[in-house]
Amino acid sequence: MLFTTANAKRIPDDCSAGLGIVAKPYSPRAILAAVDYAARVRAGQAPERVPEGMRLIAR
């Protein structure tokens, strides 16, 4: 799960419900990159880097 929010500080760093956060303002490109990253992680791949504008949630 990816969170999109205007207030990323309200989502705790240790939230186990999601993979990452994309904070507003964000571009369509940032959302697509975050979704691609999440799909790769779910497929068992290890993406080289976290997309710009996305913050991972500690798991």
N, C-alpha and C positions, 0 to 999 in steps of 0.2 A: 504494500500500500504506500502511496505517496500522498503526503499532505500538501495542499496549496493553501496558503494563508497570508493574511495581511499582518499577522502578529505571531511570527515564528517563535518568539520567546515564551509563548504560552504552552508550547509543546515541550515536555520534559526531554532532556537528552537521553534518558533511559527508557523511553516509551517503547514497549515491545510490540506495539500494534502496527508499526510501519517500518519502511526501509529508509525513507528520507523526507526532507522538507524542501519545497520550492516556495520561497517567499515572494509576495507581491512587492513591487511590480515585476512581472515576468513576461517574457516574450513567448510567442508560439514555439520558437526554436528551442527555448529553454525547457519547455514542457516536453517537446518531442525528444530531446536529449535525455531528460530524466526518465521518461517512459522506456526508451531504448536501453538505458542503463539497468533499469529494474528488470526488464525482460531478459537481459543477458545474465544477470545475477540469478534469476529464477531458473534459467536453463543450465546453471552450474558453471557458467563462465566467470572469469575474474577480469572485469574491465580494468584497463590500465589506470584510469583516473575518474574521479567523480566529476560530472559535468559542472560547468560554471553555473552558479546560481542555485545549486543543490547542496544541501547539508545532510550528511548521513546521521541517522539516529543510532546511538550505541546499542549493540545487541549482545 
